[in-house]
Amino acid sequence: MGIYGGRGALDKNAIERPDVPREIHVKDLSLTPVQMDLMDHLPFYSSNAADSYVEALCVYYGPRYADQPSHLAYAARDVVDHLARVRQDDHEKRSRLDRDGRIAELKKTFDPVTGQGYGYDAHYRVLVGAYETLTDIAHGKDPGRSRVPFDTLSEIERALHDLCIPQAATNERADAIMAGNPTDEDAAELVGMIPNWATQQRIIDRLQPSWLDHMERAGFFKNSDEHWDAHLYLRRCARKRPARVVDIISSYDPDIIRSRHHMYGDFLDCARQMPPRHAAAVMRFMEDAGLSDMFVRHPAKYLGVATSMCLGGECGLAIDTARRGLTIRNINYEYPGPGWLDSSVREFANAVMRREPLPLLSFMADLLEGLVTEYAAGDTGDAITSMHYKRPVIEESDQNIRNFESYLVAHMRDCIDAAGRLGPDYLRRAVDIMKKKDLLIYRRLEMYAFGEFPDVFRKEAAEYAVEYLDHPYLYHEHYVMLQNGYCSMDEGTKKEILGAIMGGNPKTRRYGERADYTRWRYLECIKGCLDDHHEGIYRGLVKKHGKVPHPGYRLHRGPGRIRPGQEPDPLEGMDTTEVIEIMRARRPGRGAPGDGLLRGFTRAAREDPEGVSARAMDLAGADPRTPEIFFRSMRDALHNGKRIDWDGTTGLMRRVGDGLEKGGTAAEEAAISACSLLEYALQEAPPGIEYRDGLWQAIRSLADASAPDRDPDLEGFENAVNTGMPIDVLNMSIDSLAARSFLVMVMYIQWYHGQTGRAEIAPEARDALDGYLGSTRTVYRDAALGFFLNVLHFLDRDWTMKMVDEIRKSDYEMIAFWNGYVLWNDPDRLVFSDLLDVYDKFLTGDMSEMVAERPTFKSTLDHYMSAYLYDYERSGITFDPFLNSIKDNSEYLINCCVSRVEEVVRKIGDLSSFNVKRLKKLWKHKVFSKQDLTHWFAGSKVGKESVSMYLEYIRGYGGTLPMLYPILAELELHADKSPEPVTDTMLCLVENGVNPGDKDQIDSIIKILDGHADKLGDKLKRLREMVRRSTSHASSRPP
C-alpha cells in the first residue's frame, strides 16, 4: 500500500489524505548509498513496506512537498504499519497495534538465530519516534516548520537499514543451502532460521520435497510456536511423498492443531492431493484426535477430499467421509448463505454420481430426512395411512436451509436419472430407497421416477395416479406422471383414473367451479388418449376456462421442488406468425408469462423450425431467454433431420453478440446456446448449411464480444491448448463462452475446407487470425493459439511463416507450440532452429515468469521433442541435426537422447565444446570415462557451479580420480576472488588424500585463503587439518 491509496487517516482524529498525482519518479532521483541499500534489501522483508518507502522518497523530493508536508507522514505511517504487520496472519490480529505491541512483533521477527542483538528495540523506537514527529506536522501541531528537517528522514532510513540488511543476508544464505543437495546438517541450519518469519516463508515456498526426511530429523515439525508454520511445507510434499506426509501429520499433537485452526485446512489440502487410502488415513487421524469440527471450519475443503477420493477410484471411502462431515449438526453451525454448501456438494455429487449413484442417493436421502425433520415448524409425526402425509413446513426465517433442501432434492433427482441410465434394476433399487422414508418429499421423488421412466413403473404409476389425484402438494409430479404414462396403461387402470377425475377424489372432493377446473387440468394432460365422450367433456371445459390456468389457482412452489409448477401450453393451435408476435412482446419481470409460454415456444420451434428461424430476427429485442430457447430448439431440429433458415438464424446470432455487453447472464446463456448450435452444425454438416458470409459474421460477432473483458478466465481452454490436444478430442463441454466461441471459429475453418475442397484457410478467417495473434491482450492470443494450431494443415507455407514471425515478436511460448504441433503432424516443415531458440531462452531464465504461470509449457515441449526423437527414422529425418544442436543449444536434447546415448556419444566425439549444464543428464548415465571427463574439466573454466557438478559426478563413480589435479592451477587463480567456493572445492579434493607432488600448490592456495580467515572460519581450519593428515595413497598427478 503506497501513499496515494488505502487508509485515509492516521488515526480516528487524523485528517483525510487527499489523492495527489505523483510528479516525480524514483529513477529520476540521486539516491544516497543508504537509500540504495534500502531499495535493494527492504523487499526481502516486506514488499509493501518497500513500496511505501519509495513513495516517501518521491513525496519528499517532489516539487509540491513544501506546500503539503503531511504526505511524508502518511508514507512513514505506511512503512511502520507494514513492518509491524508482516507476521500478523490471523484475522483477529489485524487491528492496529500500539507502540509496544509493534516493537514486540518486530523483535520476534528480526531476532537473529545466533542470539546476537542488533538493537531492534532502539532502531524501531527511532523509527516510530520519527513517524510521530511527522504525524504532528500532518496535524498542524507545528505550523512554523514548513518542511520536515532532513535529519528526520535520515533517522527513518537508518532504522530501516539496521532492521532490513541482516534479513537480506539471511535469505541469501537460505537460498544457497536450498540450492544444494539435502543433508541433515543443512536441514538443521534451515530450521535454525525459522524463527525469522520472513525467512520461514521463503523456505516453505522454495524448499523441495526431497528435503522432507532431513527436515523431519532436524525437528522442523515439532515446534508448537503459533508462528511456526512447518505444516505448510507438507502441502508441497503431499503429492510426491504421501506416505511420509501421513506419518508426519499423525505425529502432531492434537492440542497444537486444535489451538491453530488454520492447520485444519492445510491438512485437508494435503489429503486432497494424496491417493484415496492415504487421504483416508489423514481423515481418520483427525477424527480420532477429536478434531471433529474440521468440516465446520472448512466445508469446501472437506468435501474436496471426498471428491478426490472418488476420482481416485474409492467412491465408498468418499461417501463414508462425506457422511461423517455433512451432518445436520454441522449444517446448522452458523449457516452463512444459500450458496455456502451447494457448490461443494455439487462437485462431490457429480463425481460420485457417475460411478455409484445408489449409495449417493441413500446418503442424501438420510441427510434430507434429518434436515427436514430438524427444521420442521411442528411435529412431523409418522406416515399417515390415509391419503395425506403430514408435510413438515420449514419456517421462512430458515430460508437458507430451505434452499439447501432444494439443492439436495435436485442432486437426488440427478441420481435417479443416473440410475435410469444404468438399467431398470438400478432404477427399482433407487425407488426402494425412497419407499423406506415416510416424509412426503420422498413420494414426490418416487413420482418423478415414475414420470421419467413410465415403461419401468407402469404398475406403480397406476397406483399413485389414483391415490394422489388432486393432492395439493404433488400436482406437478402427478401431472407429468399421467402425461407420460397414461396412454401405456391397461384399460382397467385408465377407466379407474378417468372415474376418479370425473368424480373427484372422495377424500378431497371439490364442488362447483373448482371441481370443473380440476377436471380440466387432468384431462389436459391425457387429452391425446381420451375417448370421444371424454374428449367432448374436455373441449367444453376448455371453452369455459380457456387455455391458461385459472386466475384463482396458484401452483404450489414450496421447498424441495423438483421443478417449477408446469403450466399448460398457451400457444397450442397458433400459427408461426402469432407465436413470434407473442414471444417478441414477452418481457421479463413480475407478472410476465412463465414457463408455460416458453415451453409452448419450444414446441412450436421444434415443429416448424424453418418457419420460426425465418422470422428469427423478430426475436432480437425479446427477453434473452427466448433466443436461448430458440438456438437450443434449432439444434434439436437439426439433430432430427429438419432444415432451418440459416440467414435468419445467423442474423439473430449477430444481434446476440452485439448485445452481450449489456445483456448479463441471460444474454451469455443465449450466446452459449448459439455456439452449441454452431458446433453441431459444423461437425455434422446437416442439409441446408453452406458457405455464406453471414455464418462467419455471426461466429466473429460472438467471439469478439466474449473474450477479453467479459471472460478473462479461460482455464479450461488454456489447459486443452497447453496439452497440445487436437480439435477432434478437445473437451467441447467447456462452459466458458469465450473458449467455445473460439473453438467454433476453428471448426469453421475445418468445415470450410470440407465444403470447398480447397486446402487453404477462409479469407475472412485469415484476417481475424492476423488480428488475434498480433493482439496485446493475452486472452486473445491464448485463444488464437489453439485456433492457429488446429488449422495449420490448411495454411500455405509463406503465410504460415509470416504468422510465425509475428508470434516470435511477443510470445516465445506460441512459437514453441507451433513447432511442436508441426513436427508431430508434418516433420518436413519443422523450423528446428526456432524450437531450440525457444528452449534456450527457457533455460537461461528469460521465460521464467511465463513458465511459472504455465507449468505445462515445458512438459508439452518435452512431449513433442521426445516423440520426434523416437520416431525420427519413420519420419525420414536424420539424427545429425540433433547432434549438432546438442553442442550449441540445449541440455534438454541430451535428456531426450538418453535412450540413444551410445549413438550420441559416438557421433559427438570431442566434449570440449559442451557446457557443463548440458552434460549433466548424460553424466548420470555414466556414459563417459573418468579420464574423458577430467580432460574436459581441465580445459573448461573452473567455477563454483562446474566444480560442484563435477564433484557430484565423481562421487557417483566412487573412489578417487587420478587425473584430478590439473584443476589446482585454476583454483589458485580464483582463490582470492571466490574464497568460499574454492574452499568447498578444496575440501572435496583432499578428502581422499593428497599427492605429495601437489602439496606445494595446495599450500599456496591455502596461503591465499588465509587472507579470508575471518570469513571462512572453521572451514579453513578443517582444510588445514585434512591436508596435514593426508597420506601418500592420495590421488596422483596424471601423466
URQUIDA-V318661 format. One record per run of one state. SS is the DSSP state (h for helix, s for strand, l for the rest). FROM is the first residue (numbers start at 1). TO is the last residue. Records with the same first field share a line. If there is no record, write none. Layout:
SS->FROM-TO, FROM-TO
//
This chain:
l->1-25, 29-32, 46-46, 61-64, 68-69, 86-90, 94-98, 111-119, 139-149, 180-183, 194-196, 207-208, 218-230, 238-241, 251-253, 260-261, 274-275, 289-293, 298-298, 312-314, 326-327, 333-341, 354-356, 375-375, 377-393, 395-395, 423-423, 436-439, 453-457, 468-474, 489-490, 504-505, 509-511, 526-526, 530-531, 546-575, 586-594, 608-608, 615-615, 620-623, 640-645, 659-659, 685-692, 707-714, 723-726, 730-736, 757-762, 774-777, 791-791, 795-796, 809-811, 826-826, 830-831, 844-847, 854-855, 871-871, 876-879, 889-890, 909-915, 925-929, 939-943, 958-964, 975-978, 990-995, 1011-1012, 1017-1017, 1030-1039
h->26-28, 33-45, 47-60, 65-67, 70-85, 91-93, 99-110, 120-138, 150-179, 184-193, 197-206, 209-217, 231-237, 242-250, 254-259, 262-273, 276-288, 294-297, 299-311, 315-325, 328-332, 342-353, 357-374, 396-422, 424-435, 440-452, 458-467, 475-488, 491-503, 506-508, 512-525, 527-529, 532-545, 576-585, 595-607, 609-614, 616-619, 624-639, 646-658, 660-684, 693-706, 715-722, 727-729, 737-756, 763-773, 778-790, 792-794, 797-808, 812-825, 827-829, 832-843, 848-853, 856-870, 872-875, 880-888, 891-908, 916-924, 930-938, 944-957, 965-974, 979-989, 996-1010, 1013-1016, 1018-1029
s->376-376, 394-394
//
